[in-house]
Amino acid sequence: MPEWLPTFITPQVIASVIVIVLILHLALGAAAYFILLERKVCAWVQDRIGPNRVGTMGLLQPIADGLKLFMKEDFMPRGVDKGLFILAPALTVIPAMVGFLVIPWGGLLELANGETVAIMGANINIGVIYLIATGSLGVYGVAIGGWASNNKFSFLGGLRASAQIISYEIPMALALLCVILASGTLLPQTIVEQQLSGQWNIVHQPIVAVLFYICLLAEANRAPFDLAEAEQELVGGWHTEYSSMRWALFFMGEYIHLFVGAAFFATLFLGGWSLNPLTGWDLPSTGGALLIALQVGVVLGKVFLLVFLAMMVRWTLPRFRFDQLMRLAWEGMIPTSLLLVLVVTIYMYFGWSDYLWTGSILALVIMIVARPLLPTSNTNKRIELLGSRFSPPPEGMPPE
């Protein structure tokens, strides 16, 4: 480094700044074009064409939507808490925009002097904890926006979002704990390197991966977990009173959360830039610029596939009722995640890490056997309609 530069400006600092600037702009662009992809996926599922007028195949539609939102009236209803009403969109989008710092987008770039730099924003020793902490802050913007709007539908949406995030953060943290116990580290870069030399974590812990992905959808308020903005009964939920760019910031935060969450899932369970889910040949961790570009492309490809899967889930599955949403978390996912933590702990204690995939089979057998024995709620059961084809009248009673 030149002598006139401050001592704290090292090659790693320069690389981290470049990664932060590039990924931040990539996330902002992805948020815009994920909306276009969402509309296209919706159209394909419903056998329609989707946006196709603005630009080739509708590729300029996000720009047109952005210009429209900038020019729309920024309306503030009477009786709102102005300070919190203005602050809520920022509290939603800012935590989403700082979470990607600890994601390893590539391996180690080898410089001309033999020194290596990590392709990530910050290689801190609590990387996994930092990411899940920043991701959980997004609910504050939703809850505050719902409360500050002075609208009963918005308030109910904020309450739903708060209850949902609190409920689904528990199984998400327990699923993450399974990965940490198996890896023995909180460093995302180390978790990826362990999968390069072995197998992807989704192979070893498939049930944990499914639980984590479901919690990821719930944390990002994605359907079928979008009870906070259920149009059928809450008009628009917590963002009912928002318009113009404040409204757009809420959805920008949602799609950036989805982008960062997909990258986090790829890091934890899909080997990051790894190409081989089983033991064998794989991309090296250290190399030149071409290798790093290939690694970043692999990570972004996995992110795209995970986001596409989330969109297909949204337009395929119906929305839960709120009591079903809570029951799924407290009676299903939390006991399951606790069992998985116990199984992983036992396997790691006895040194059976190479056979950790059998722990998922064991946990599945235990769940099948124990499920009928667990207590369950009897509320909101379906009431049979006497005389219908699903509930025929008893013998001897004439149908009405």
Steps between C-alpha positions, in 0.01 A plus 500: 500500500621859435666664799271806487192289576390463865610175661143380555434498124609147415424293188224322697336833588506611134357164389227518766398852393479391136290195594266712715444756222443236231271273703299796635423621148437142390249456784320823408480398136392149597217643713365681194531209260380241751168686489495452123593133546222466758245635252633272226489194726145591604404528133658164411326325788166655399558436126536868412772699324586756766671840444617517139434857378779711653823394332586158361303239697417771753862548612447875548189449713686546835632837380151607399363386837773691685429821308128459567559460875728803510231717338207374707365713784661429837184504711505506880159436665367709784581381851817301423813517714705697247844417635445125520296499177801645315755283686329162447596446131864578579496254790383235254746554218822593686540171698450311173773706332768429763450125541703395196830621651593159642397291197804346325426565133822333391815343636840666541636720220873455454679829432819550301712524817370165626264653754136383508180695571154365584212587268260617770411820679619405849649172619396543865510215750126521576391511137206259527366673815536841334298392198210351693500805733476751215235291326279503807503882520272536199192422709542827686424699186189292433372522859573872535348579160184310592470676837584850373243488217203552738309233307348187648593283202861624511513446877375142467754436225780629722385277786490198269847575369641532852348171616611323182861618513534415870356152438707411195829642627511217756511208254722704268756556778482132601551389138796736479632352825500155336734632229722676754527183713593293197748756365646618831531860380307825457703606194302469173827469304607200709155338466533520120856362501390203711234418241760526223710231665200283593133504412244776488311548824170442319621141438590449867203689648213512248222551758694788656534659154125470434418652840743786443356578156144502635606737778676713240170543314325588826768753601474672162116510520477290187188300413360275635620690810392851394225526761615851592381633162211261431288690248190289562447622854750782565482700173879524487598454860780708643561697177135592434556873564832527314547628146769615259863416586427428866281214383774392257762494776302234688505270199860584417587380850298181450676407177847591631424281804414221257823557305722499812308209655549291185873578507510402869325171424744430216789566738369277778355207305604515132874535539526863390692490171535120512388305192517146639254415781687176572865435582727537200626762257391857563602857431811602693469764771792717386575624150505786256237738376341253257452240774348762733263613225391137449447455875289816525297385200433163666380669821274739309361210297403318818345821635290534185375141524406543867315827431319336207397215730361753752296660223365167383399421859316832520293440188440130569402469866201671664546733794474356852240605751668682788428226754644247253810718466556507875423129538753412230771686691422401859364147454704397198821685421623587849474140637656370179791743518560417867513130410746570218727697733499205741580253222783714360643550850506124564660424162770764544572386858567144386693613192251372245518810281554295182166326559302810596254436216374197691402736781239656272354156434501426874330833575238432233419159652473652849264773368274244331481291816464790747264726306175322606614514863559877510226738621328708233252783485134421435398848393371590154428143398294452186129459581335228299193605306242226541371378167795611289691249290783513754265440795207280388201464738479190722315199366125533529503881499362642176717764334365857516 
